[in-house]
Amino acid sequence: MTAPASTTTIDASAQLSASLVARFPDSVTADARPGFSGFIVKKENLVEVATALRDEFSFDLLSTVTGVDYIAENKMEVVYHAHRTTGGPGIVFKTQVDRVDPIEVPSLINVWAGADFQEREAWDLMGIKFTGHPDLRRILMWEGFEGHPLRKDYKEAFYEEDVKPYKSRWPEGNHTYAEFKNPYRDNVKLPEGFSLDNYQPQTEDQLYFSLERSSTKNDAGHEKEMGDHMVVNMGPHHPSTHGVLRVAVELNGETITSLKPVMGYLHRNHDKIGERNTYLQIMPYTDRLDYFNSMANNFGYAVTVEKLMKIPVAERAEYIRVIMAELSRVQNHLIFIGMLINDLGSMYTPSLYAFEERELILDIFEAVSGARMMCNYFRFGGVVRDIPDDAMQKIKDLVFDRLQAKTDEMERFLNENEVLVARLKDVHVLNAEEAIRHSVTGPCLRAAGVPYDLRRADPYSVYDRFDFDVAVRYNGDMYDNYLIRFDEIRQSLRILEQALKQIPGGPINSQKPQYQVRVPAGEAYGRVESPKGELAYYVVSNGKPNPYRYHVRAPSFVNLTAVETMCKGVKIADFVALLAMLDIVMGEVDR
Amino acid sequence: MYGKGILKGLGVTLNRFMETYLDDISWWVRGKKRYNSPEGIAHRQSKNTRGIFTVQYPEEQLLQPEEFRFVPFLVHDGDDKKDIRCTSCGICAKVCPPQCIWIVRTNDPQTGKPVPQPAEFYIDMDICMNCGFCAEYCPFDAIKMDHDFAIASYERNVYNLEKLLKPASYYAEIRPLNYTKEEEARKAKEAAKAAKAEAAAAAPAA
């Protein structure tokens, strides 16, 4: 069944390639570098080509925007990945500009609104100016930060060497502590001639200006609106923001007229850390992205690098991966439900009920991988170790005997609760069109009526062997967003039951254990359906032991793009619940 | 009827409340300890647990599975800390993602050639992220992940060779299955080596 499917894919992509080049003979060329795929689009025609891709070729969902700094060729490349919400493989297109400041590329925000935050991130970290972007501010780095840290010539304050392993550790062993290298004993690098006395941060003014500009009070038909508008800063230490997210909100009475999230408080430049690491060393760092679902993060990274290495995955390991990913989804959605109720003001009881089941699932992760949250369980070609017998028994016990009943109990506990229903029902989150335009993926997109689930839309691993339904609901209100998590738990349990029955014996890794993997030059884009949405990794290899470019498309981060659209016109009290609906994790947003 | 959903939900909470005490009573009737006994804790970690299953840390502690990992230690055979398994090959230092291991090699004082034994071995436990790569990729089974997680202190936790070394018997105690597997593999390897040497010795005689 796999073989014919793949030939049709190749046919389809060849057809697409031919028709795209025929449509734009002057501005689109196929990317001919070995190991690379997709198209190179001339910068001047980028918006035109992107509009055509969206409207004529139906690539309606923009997945990733990111940059790659090819310093040796003196080129800066912007890479776009777009997909169809009807499923199937995506399209990659790139545009290359000379690496001379100012590096300017037209913004695609008017084609796909989902480009907003990702373009800001590329500006912040790579220094690519997106002309036409209305709000091109730094997004992750702090105010007053100088430079663009993902450029290849940027060196951080604790810079030691370009890539690990560092020579100082072995064999002479003349190690020094990182903090002694910097006069401030802190991970801060200040520009030449910096003085705090003359320093005037611009960021806050820019934020409030941007807030003011996007306010609905400026819209036509609102001129006569009376009353003072008040700006409220929620966070970064607000309990309902799930971590350190700050949100600047402009209010008319209690109604939100404008809203801007401010993030980066947990930023550690995961991409740069990844580029310093070897391929294997990145694996435990991916655990720390979405720390509720380290198994899903591992999964995405392993899938990507395996694509690049062109290696198969051991059959048994595929099933183990699916089992772990689905268990992870079950506990994530239970926690989502518990925390949502917490945010709505019913403190602790439902969330602790959810934590009970999560505890049992984490016990399994601990027995299997050695850690409850930072699992670091996947390796290229398989997994670290087989599931121990007692853990296997416990997985079966939970899946066949307990989780179903506990999900029922949770539904009985909450679904009909009048207070909950009154809070959630008919509060609009997103409709399908808005969700797709803002690149929202995951349960939020499916609750808006778009049955887009990567496990079906572009199956990876062995998901094509299981019989399950894509959970989808059609109202797009908060209550649907809430109920869809239960649907997804049930579907996950269905997959788990099948996987546990079908799991074959055999080795758990197709490769010999090796700490230095050989990765041929090229690029790969791997994506998995993480519980929060589409989690994707973009890795460029130049054949060396460390990735040349490593980028994470974090679902929480991209989903946040839609938060302003979601919240405009609703009451401030609902904002907290709406934010909870996106199910963000700051470890992943800030990376 | 308005309020029916709330009552239904309250029924679930009431049920939980009852189950907690019913479970306690049923353990008491059977003359077993639900609290402060390994059996009781294992029950609270199983699928059959009902009601509240809080574990009263630190009086009670969760049962650690064999694969539980927290900060590495070095294994030495025998009782004194002389017979170190580590050969200072440096794979652990290379594979370590936060680069928290650094090794100083020994040189023979007479010849100046390197000796397969580390002179110094440091692990910065404050940086260690407990990923377990060092133990996973060590070809000599010399570095293993520990079960002891209570290492908080007022100083920086940079462990030297003295502090890192733990006997093989301790390793066998915390990871019995892995230990047996590795010992078997090692014995098989030695037997194969001996057989090969025997064959080599026999060959010229014939």
Interface residues (C-beta under 8 A of the other chain):
Chain A: K164 P165 Y166 S168 R169 W170 P171 E172 G173 H175 N277 T278 L280 Q281 I282 M283 P284 Y285 T349 Y353 E356 E359 L360 D363 E366 A367 V368 S369 G370 A371 M374 N376 V384 R385 P388 A391 K394 D397 L398 D401 R402 E409 R412 F413 L414 N415 E416 N417 E418 V419 L420 V421 P513 Y515 Q516
Chain B: Y2 G3 K4 G5 I6 K8 G9 G11 V12 T13 R16 Q45 S46 K47 T49 F53 L62 Q64 P65 E66 E67 F68 R69 S88 G90 I91 A93 K94 V95 C96 P97 Q99 I101 W102 I103 V104 R105 P114 E120 Y122 M129 N130 C131 G132 F133 E136 Y137 M145 L177
